[in-house]
Amino acid sequence: MPRGPRCAANRHVGLGVALASLFVAAAAQPPPDGLWHGDVGVGGSAASGNGSATTINLRTEAVRATDADKIALSALVNYGRSSAGNVTTRSADLARVGGRYDRNLGTHFFAFGGGEAETNRPGGVSRRVNANAGGGWHVLQSDSVGLDLFAGLGHAETRFRDGSRRAGLEWLLGEESSHKLGESTSFKQRLVLYPGSREIGNRATFDASLATAIAAGWTFNTGLALRNSSKVPPGLQMTERLLTFGFGYKF
């Protein structure tokens, strides 16, 4: 694939990834009432003229928390295509599902285990599967601010469209915080480093979001998403950056 279309595909794929991160991060911490809480986000765009472009994305997350544990499930689908003249390019074709289980070990510490699977064809990924487990520390816990530090170990396998495969162990080191900036505004950020074996390389992700309540469960969100992988097939960029704006609905 030529460099230009491939870079454009990366940007569209990054849009779906960042929208998912935006809506997930914008959701408030669920109350430990044993009930399912979550959010649904639907977005898209359409443009026409000398060329045309369409993107559609759908994502959902559900969380069930108690004083003892927490279950978090998520799913994302992102599709996009663009046309110029008689040439049509599929700019996004992403599907991802994931889940994580946290178990509190007293007041300040917790253990976790989780996994994720995805396909991202324009991004060069036929299949990526990873699973990890570890522990964390609730550094700060209050109604206005929360801060967690966590670390773990996992295994990742990626099969690329060019036929190559990378698999191996990777560490997980991260932090996340949430801040209530008023009655209707909240800010969240999450940084995770994945130092991996020589075979799979290193990865890093960063997500930040600002959410403002509108009415009846609807929120307006602004988000920043960064993704970096040290080893990708030739022609693909190592880093994706995206600033997004959107709407979400909480239940």
C-alpha positions in Angstrom: 0.0 0.0 0.0 1.4 3.5 -0.8 2.6 5.5 2.1 -0.1 8.2 1.7 -3.2 6.0 1.9 -1.7 3.9 4.6 -1.0 7.0 6.8 -4.6 8.1 6.2 -5.8 4.7 7.2 -3.9 4.9 10.4 -5.5 8.3 11.2 -9.0 6.9 10.7 -8.2 3.8 12.7 -6.8 6.0 15.5 -10.1 7.9 15.4 -12.1 4.9 16.4 -9.6 3.9 19.0 -9.5 7.4 20.5 -13.3 7.7 20.5 -13.5 4.5 22.5 -10.9 5.7 25.0 -12.7 9.0 25.2 -16.1 7.6 26.1 -14.7 5.0 28.5 -12.5 7.6 30.3 -15.4 10.1 30.5 -17.6 7.7 32.5 -17.7 8.5 36.2 -16.5 5.9 38.7 -19.4 3.5 39.3 -20.9 3.3 42.7 -20.2 -0.1 44.6 -23.9 -1.0 44.6 -23.6 -4.4 42.7 -25.6 -3.0 39.7 -24.4 -2.6 36.1 -23.6 0.9 35.0 -22.1 2.0 31.8 -22.3 4.1 28.7 -22.9 3.9 24.9 -21.2 6.0 22.3 -22.2 6.3 18.6 -20.4 8.6 16.2 -19.7 9.2 12.6 -19.1 11.6 9.8 -19.9 11.9 6.1 -18.3 14.2 3.5 -18.9 14.6 -0.2 -17.7 16.7 -3.1 -14.6 16.0 -5.2 -14.2 12.9 -3.0 -16.3 11.3 -0.3 -15.6 9.8 3.1 -17.8 8.0 5.7 -17.0 6.8 9.2 -19.2 5.0 11.7 -18.3 3.8 15.1 -20.2 2.1 17.9 -18.9 1.3 21.4 -20.2 0.3 24.8 -18.9 -0.3 28.3 -20.5 -1.9 31.3 -19.1 -2.0 34.9 -20.4 -3.8 38.0 -18.7 -2.8 41.2 -19.1 -3.9 44.9 -17.1 -3.2 48.0 -15.2 -6.5 47.2 -14.6 -6.4 43.5 -15.3 -4.9 40.0 -16.0 -6.3 36.6 -15.5 -4.1 33.5 -16.5 -5.2 29.9 -16.1 -3.2 26.7 -16.6 -3.5 22.9 -15.8 -1.3 20.0 -16.6 -1.4 16.2 -15.3 1.2 13.9 -15.8 1.4 10.1 -14.8 3.9 7.5 -14.2 4.3 3.8 -13.2 7.1 1.4 -13.5 7.5 -2.3 -11.6 9.7 -4.8 -12.4 9.4 -8.4 -13.0 5.7 -9.1 -10.8 4.5 -6.2 -12.5 3.5 -3.0 -10.4 2.7 0.1 -11.5 1.1 3.3 -10.0 3.5 5.8 -11.1 1.8 9.0 -12.2 -1.8 9.9 -11.7 -2.3 13.6 -13.4 -4.6 16.1 -12.3 -5.0 19.7 -13.6 -6.7 22.8 -12.1 -6.7 26.3 -12.7 -7.3 30.0 -11.0 -6.9 33.4 -11.7 -8.2 36.9 -10.4 -6.4 40.0 -10.5 -7.9 43.5 -9.9 -5.6 46.5 -7.2 -6.8 48.9 -8.2 -4.7 51.9 -8.7 -0.9 51.7 -5.7 0.2 49.6 -4.6 -2.7 47.4 -6.2 -4.8 44.7 -5.4 -7.6 42.2 -6.6 -7.7 38.6 -6.7 -9.9 35.6 -7.9 -9.1 32.1 -7.6 -9.6 28.4 -8.4 -8.1 25.0 -8.8 -9.2 21.4 -9.0 -7.1 18.3 -8.8 -7.0 14.5 -7.6 -3.9 12.7 -7.1 -4.6 9.0 -6.2 -1.1 7.7 -3.8 -0.9 10.6 -2.1 -4.1 9.4 -3.4 -6.3 12.2 -5.2 -9.5 11.3 -5.5 -10.5 15.0 -4.1 -9.3 18.3 -4.8 -11.1 21.6 -3.3 -10.3 25.0 -4.0 -11.3 28.6 -2.4 -9.9 31.8 -2.7 -10.1 35.6 -1.1 -8.1 38.4 -1.8 -5.8 41.4 -2.3 -2.2 42.2 -2.5 0.5 45.0 -5.3 2.9 45.6 -3.1 5.9 46.4 -5.9 8.4 46.8 -9.7 7.8 47.2 -12.2 10.6 47.7 -15.3 12.0 46.1 -13.2 14.7 44.3 -10.0 12.8 43.3 -8.8 9.3 42.8 -5.3 7.9 42.0 -4.3 4.3 41.3 -0.9 2.8 40.5 -0.7 -0.7 39.1 1.7 -3.3 37.6 1.5 -6.7 36.1 2.7 -9.3 33.6 1.0 -10.6 30.5 1.4 -12.3 27.1 0.6 -10.8 23.8 0.3 -12.2 20.3 -0.2 -10.2 17.1 -0.6 -11.6 13.5 -0.1 -9.0 10.8 -1.6 -8.9 7.4 1.8 -9.3 5.8 1.9 -12.8 7.3 4.3 -12.0 10.1 3.7 -12.9 13.7 5.0 -11.5 17.0 4.3 -13.1 20.4 5.9 -12.9 23.8 5.7 -11.7 27.4 5.2 -8.0 28.3 5.2 -6.1 31.5 2.4 -3.7 32.5 3.2 -0.5 34.4 0.6 2.3 34.7 -1.2 5.0 36.6 -4.7 6.5 36.3 -6.5 9.3 38.1 -9.9 11.0 38.1 -10.8 14.5 39.2 -14.1 16.1 39.8 -13.8 19.8 38.7 -17.3 20.9 39.7 -20.9 19.6 39.8 -21.0 18.9 36.1 -17.3 18.5 34.9 -14.8 15.7 35.4 -11.3 15.0 34.1 -9.6 11.6 33.8 -6.2 10.5 32.5 -4.5 7.1 32.2 -0.9 6.2 31.2 0.2 2.6 30.6 3.7 1.3 29.6 4.1 -2.2 28.2 7.8 -3.1 28.1 7.9 -6.3 26.1 10.4 -8.9 25.0 12.7 -8.3 22.1 10.2 -10.2 19.9 7.2 -7.9 20.4 8.9 -4.7 21.4 7.5 -1.9 23.7 4.2 -0.2 23.7 2.7 2.9 25.5 -0.8 4.4 25.7 -2.0 7.6 27.1 -5.7 8.8 27.3 -7.0 12.0 28.8 -10.6 13.3 28.8 -12.7 16.2 30.0 -16.5 15.5 30.3 -19.3 18.0 30.9 -22.8 16.9 31.7 -25.5 18.4 29.5 -28.9 16.9 30.5 -30.7 13.6 31.0 -27.5 11.5 31.0 -25.9 13.1 28.0 -22.3 14.5 28.2 -20.0 16.5 25.9 -16.5 15.1 25.9 -13.1 16.3 24.8 -10.3 13.7 24.6 -6.7 13.2 23.7 -5.3 9.8 22.8 -1.7 8.7 22.1 -0.5 5.3 21.0 3.1 4.1 20.4 4.5 0.8 19.4 8.2 0.2 18.9 7.8 -2.6 16.4 5.4 -2.4 13.4 5.5 -3.7 9.9 7.4 -1.5 7.3 5.3 1.5 6.1 3.2 1.8 9.3 3.8 4.7 11.7 4.9 3.9 15.2 2.9 6.7 16.9 -0.7 7.9 16.5 -2.0 11.1 18.0 -5.6 12.3 18.1 -7.7 15.1 19.7 -11.5 14.3 19.7 -14.8 15.9 20.5 -18.1 13.9 20.9 -21.2 13.0 22.9 -22.0 10.1 25.2 -24.9 8.7 27.1 -24.6 7.1 30.6 -26.9 4.5 32.1 
